[in-house]
Amino acid sequence: MIPFLVLSACSTAPKDRTIVFDGIENARELGGLVMQDGRTIRAGRLVRSGELSAASDHDVSVLKERFALSDVFDFRFEQERSRKPDREMDGVRNTWLSTLPQTFLAAFSSGRADSTTVLSANLLEALASYAFLPQAQELANQMYPAIVSDTTSQRRYGEFLHGVLDAEGGALWHCSQGKDRCGWGSAFVLAALGASRETIVEDFALSNVSYEKTVETVSATIVERGGGEPELAFIRAMVGVNVENFEHTLDLIDSQYGSLPAYLEKALGFSAAEQEKMKEKYLH
């Protein structure tokens, strides 16, 4: 079993869209990104991040005042959510939409209440152990294709897009580290808004900047223990994000649906008309 990882982001994230919080990791807004039609995403409306369990009073003030936050979408599975529940915020609706396929839940949870604590305290040992397991390496490779092809995940991401469209104020979505499940949610929002593939990939890859130092530290330990590319790829995927696998999965979507916007319509149930409404709401 592979416990789900909870890591700390370093302070090297880019400063343009990054939001520096006291207790929320890997946070940035989508505002300021330019879409293919030349329009720009409105600032202070759309935020992606890691979990909100440690959000401070100051963090809450920023979210409510700077972003007029009205809706939070939590992509974590039940054990993550119950172990570290989101900070409650008056006037903010929290919608739970677990988007990790059921086939991965057992693999990413040891079933022990203290699994995340154990992993955090013994990070290098845990990662070193799992990185050398072929089944763990295969799970890491298959995670993204599974997320986009699983019918339950598709339904919940569709509900998420409808929730963002209907949000009365700002919308924030997150998973545990704000990188994989959150990253796919961001990709779907950006696709609905008319972003280029380059913009979508660049935003996804920024999580590797947030977790760069941790990836380097753990990778050095793996090399010292005789690990090669398969083990290092596992570390890059589990501590950061696997951009190559992300692009490969985008290719799979294109081959099956023709384009990412078409996937939103056919697989997620978010129609072309709704995508236009999304643009009208969040672009200027």
C-alpha positions as CSV (number, residue, x, y, z in Angstrom):
1,M,0.0,0.0,0.0
2,I,1.2,3.5,-0.8
3,P,0.1,6.2,1.6
4,F,-0.9,9.5,-0.1
5,L,1.9,12.0,0.2
6,V,1.7,15.3,2.0
7,L,4.7,17.5,1.5
8,S,5.7,21.0,2.1
9,A,6.1,23.4,-0.8
10,C,9.3,25.5,-0.9
11,S,9.4,29.2,-1.4
12,T,10.8,29.2,-4.9
13,A,7.4,29.4,-6.7
14,P,7.1,32.1,-9.4
15,K,5.9,35.4,-8.0
16,D,3.4,36.5,-10.8
17,R,0.4,34.4,-10.0
18,T,1.5,32.7,-6.8
19,I,-0.4,33.5,-3.6
20,V,1.7,33.4,-0.4
21,F,-0.4,32.0,2.4
22,D,0.5,31.1,6.0
23,G,-0.9,27.6,5.9
24,I,-1.9,26.8,2.3
25,E,0.7,25.3,0.0
26,N,1.2,25.5,-3.8
27,A,-1.4,28.2,-4.3
28,R,-1.8,30.4,-7.4
29,E,-4.6,32.1,-9.2
30,L,-5.5,31.7,-12.9
31,G,-6.1,35.5,-13.3
32,G,-3.9,37.2,-15.9
33,L,-3.5,34.2,-18.2
34,V,-4.2,35.1,-21.8
35,M,-6.5,32.8,-23.8
36,Q,-6.2,32.0,-27.5
37,D,-8.9,34.6,-28.5
38,G,-6.8,37.3,-26.8
39,R,-9.0,37.7,-23.8
40,T,-7.5,37.5,-20.3
41,I,-8.8,35.6,-17.2
42,R,-10.1,38.1,-14.6
43,A,-7.9,38.4,-11.6
44,G,-9.2,37.5,-8.1
45,R,-11.8,34.9,-9.3
46,L,-10.2,31.5,-9.8
47,V,-7.7,29.9,-7.3
48,R,-6.0,26.5,-7.2
49,S,-4.1,25.2,-4.1
50,G,-3.2,22.5,-1.7
51,E,-5.5,21.5,1.2
52,L,-7.0,24.1,3.5
53,S,-6.8,22.4,6.9
54,A,-4.0,24.7,8.2
55,A,-5.4,27.9,6.7
56,S,-4.8,30.8,9.2
57,D,-7.2,33.6,10.0
58,H,-5.1,35.8,7.7
59,D,-5.4,33.2,4.9
60,V,-9.2,33.2,5.3
61,S,-9.2,37.0,5.2
62,V,-7.2,37.0,1.9
63,L,-9.5,34.5,0.3
64,K,-12.7,36.3,1.3
65,E,-11.5,39.9,0.7
66,R,-9.1,39.6,-2.3
67,F,-10.9,36.7,-4.0
68,A,-14.5,37.2,-2.7
69,L,-14.5,33.4,-2.2
70,S,-17.9,31.8,-2.3
71,D,-17.1,28.2,-3.3
72,V,-14.4,25.6,-2.4
73,F,-14.1,22.3,-4.3
74,D,-12.3,19.5,-2.5
75,F,-11.0,16.7,-4.7
76,R,-9.5,14.5,-1.9
77,F,-10.8,11.1,-1.0
78,E,-12.6,10.4,2.3
79,Q,-9.7,9.4,4.4
80,E,-7.7,12.5,3.5
81,R,-10.7,14.8,4.1
82,S,-11.6,13.3,7.5
83,R,-8.0,13.3,8.7
84,K,-7.4,17.0,7.7
85,P,-10.8,18.7,7.2
86,D,-10.8,22.0,5.4
87,R,-10.9,25.1,7.5
88,E,-14.5,26.3,7.7
89,M,-15.2,29.7,6.4
90,D,-18.5,31.6,7.0
91,G,-20.4,32.2,3.8
92,V,-18.3,29.8,1.8
93,R,-19.8,26.6,0.3
94,N,-17.6,23.5,0.4
95,T,-18.3,20.8,-2.1
96,W,-16.7,17.4,-1.8
97,L,-15.9,15.7,-5.2
98,S,-13.4,12.9,-4.8
99,T,-11.8,12.5,-8.2
100,L,-9.2,9.8,-7.6
101,P,-10.5,6.6,-9.2
102,Q,-11.7,3.9,-6.8
103,T,-9.0,1.5,-8.1
104,F,-6.3,3.8,-6.7
105,L,-7.8,4.4,-3.3
106,A,-6.4,1.3,-1.7
107,A,-3.0,1.9,-3.2
108,F,-2.8,5.5,-1.9
109,S,-4.1,4.7,1.6
110,S,-2.6,2.3,4.1
111,G,-5.8,2.2,6.0
112,R,-4.0,3.5,9.1
113,A,-5.2,6.7,10.7
114,D,-1.6,7.8,11.2
115,S,-0.3,6.9,7.8
116,T,0.3,10.5,6.7
117,T,2.0,11.3,10.0
118,V,4.3,8.3,9.6
119,L,5.1,9.3,6.0
120,S,5.9,12.9,6.8
121,A,8.2,11.9,9.7
122,N,10.0,9.3,7.6
123,L,9.7,10.8,4.2
124,L,13.0,9.6,2.7
125,E,12.7,6.0,4.0
126,A,9.1,5.7,2.8
127,L,9.8,7.1,-0.7
128,A,12.9,5.0,-1.1
129,S,11.0,1.9,-0.3
130,Y,8.1,2.6,-2.6
131,A,10.2,3.9,-5.5
132,F,11.9,0.5,-5.9
133,L,8.6,-1.4,-6.2
134,P,7.6,-2.1,-9.8
135,Q,3.9,-2.0,-8.9
136,A,4.3,1.4,-7.4
137,Q,6.1,2.7,-10.5
138,E,3.3,1.3,-12.7
139,L,0.6,3.0,-10.5
140,A,2.4,6.3,-10.9
141,N,2.5,5.9,-14.6
142,Q,-1.2,5.0,-14.9
143,M,-2.6,7.6,-12.5
144,Y,-3.3,10.4,-15.0
145,P,-4.9,8.1,-17.7
146,A,-7.0,6.6,-15.0
147,I,-8.2,9.9,-13.7
148,V,-9.4,11.1,-17.2
149,S,-11.0,7.8,-18.2
150,D,-12.7,6.8,-15.0
151,T,-16.5,7.5,-15.3
152,T,-16.9,8.5,-11.7
153,S,-14.0,10.9,-11.9
154,Q,-15.4,12.3,-15.2
155,R,-18.8,12.9,-13.6
156,R,-17.3,14.7,-10.6
157,Y,-15.1,16.9,-12.7
158,G,-18.2,17.7,-14.7
159,E,-20.0,18.7,-11.5
160,F,-16.9,20.8,-10.6
161,L,-17.1,22.7,-13.9
162,H,-20.8,23.4,-13.4
163,G,-20.0,24.6,-9.9
164,V,-17.3,27.0,-11.1
165,L,-19.8,28.3,-13.7
166,D,-22.5,28.8,-11.1
167,A,-20.2,30.3,-8.3
168,E,-21.5,33.6,-7.0
169,G,-18.0,34.8,-6.1
170,G,-14.5,33.4,-6.3
171,A,-13.9,29.7,-6.7
172,L,-11.1,27.6,-5.2
173,W,-10.3,24.0,-5.9
174,H,-7.7,21.8,-4.2
175,C,-6.6,18.2,-3.5
176,S,-3.9,17.4,-0.9
177,Q,-0.8,19.0,-2.5
178,G,-2.6,21.0,-5.2
179,K,-0.8,19.3,-8.0
180,D,-2.4,16.2,-9.7
181,R,-6.1,16.1,-9.1
182,C,-6.1,19.8,-8.6
183,G,-4.0,20.2,-11.7
184,W,-6.4,18.3,-13.9
185,G,-9.3,20.4,-12.5
186,S,-7.3,23.5,-13.6
187,A,-6.6,22.0,-17.0
188,F,-10.3,21.5,-17.5
189,V,-11.2,25.1,-16.4
190,L,-8.5,26.5,-18.7
191,A,-9.7,24.4,-21.6
192,A,-13.2,25.7,-21.0
193,L,-11.9,29.2,-21.1
194,G,-10.1,28.7,-24.4
195,A,-6.5,28.3,-23.2
196,S,-3.8,26.9,-25.5
197,R,-2.3,23.5,-24.8
198,E,1.0,25.4,-24.0
199,T,-0.7,27.5,-21.4
200,I,-2.4,24.5,-19.8
201,V,0.9,22.5,-19.7
202,E,2.8,25.4,-18.3
203,D,0.3,26.0,-15.5
204,F,0.4,22.3,-14.6
205,A,4.2,22.2,-14.5
206,L,4.4,25.0,-12.0
207,S,3.8,22.6,-9.2
208,N,7.3,21.2,-9.9
209,V,8.7,24.7,-9.1
210,S,6.8,24.7,-5.8
211,Y,8.2,21.2,-4.8
212,E,11.6,21.5,-6.6
213,K,13.8,21.3,-3.5
214,T,12.0,18.3,-2.1
215,V,12.2,16.5,-5.4
216,E,16.0,17.2,-5.5
217,T,16.5,16.0,-2.0
218,V,14.6,12.8,-2.3
219,S,16.1,12.0,-5.8
220,A,19.6,12.4,-4.4
221,T,18.8,9.8,-1.7
222,I,17.4,7.4,-4.4
223,V,20.6,7.7,-6.5
224,E,22.7,7.0,-3.4
225,R,20.8,3.8,-2.9
226,G,21.4,2.6,-6.4
227,G,18.2,3.8,-8.0
228,G,17.9,4.6,-11.7
229,E,15.4,6.3,-14.1
230,P,12.4,4.2,-13.1
231,E,12.9,5.1,-9.4
232,L,13.6,8.7,-10.1
233,A,10.5,8.9,-12.4
234,F,8.4,7.6,-9.5
235,I,9.8,10.3,-7.2
236,R,9.2,13.1,-9.8
237,A,5.6,11.9,-10.2
238,M,4.8,11.4,-6.6
239,V,6.6,14.4,-5.1
240,G,6.0,16.8,-8.0
241,V,4.1,16.3,-11.2
242,N,4.9,14.2,-14.3
243,V,4.7,16.7,-17.1
244,E,5.6,14.1,-19.8
245,N,2.8,11.8,-18.5
246,F,0.4,14.7,-18.4
247,E,1.1,15.6,-22.1
248,H,0.8,11.9,-23.0
249,T,-2.6,11.8,-21.3
250,L,-3.6,15.0,-23.2
251,D,-2.6,13.1,-26.4
252,L,-4.9,10.2,-25.4
253,I,-7.7,12.6,-24.9
254,D,-7.1,14.2,-28.3
255,S,-6.9,10.8,-30.0
256,Q,-10.3,9.7,-28.5
257,Y,-12.2,12.9,-28.4
258,G,-10.5,15.2,-30.9
259,S,-9.7,18.0,-28.5
260,L,-9.8,18.8,-24.8
261,P,-12.9,21.1,-25.2
262,A,-14.6,18.2,-26.9
263,Y,-13.7,15.9,-24.0
264,L,-15.3,18.4,-21.6
265,E,-18.5,18.2,-23.6
266,K,-18.6,14.5,-24.4
267,A,-17.0,13.0,-21.2
268,L,-17.6,15.6,-18.5
269,G,-21.0,16.8,-19.7
270,F,-19.9,20.4,-19.9
271,S,-21.4,21.6,-23.2
272,A,-20.0,24.0,-25.7
273,A,-22.7,26.5,-24.8
274,E,-21.6,26.2,-21.1
275,Q,-18.0,26.7,-22.1
276,E,-19.0,30.0,-23.8
277,K,-20.8,31.1,-20.7
278,M,-17.7,30.3,-18.7
279,K,-15.7,32.6,-21.0
280,E,-18.2,35.4,-20.7
281,K,-18.1,35.1,-16.9
282,Y,-14.4,34.9,-16.3
283,L,-12.7,36.6,-19.3
284,H,-12.4,40.2,-20.2
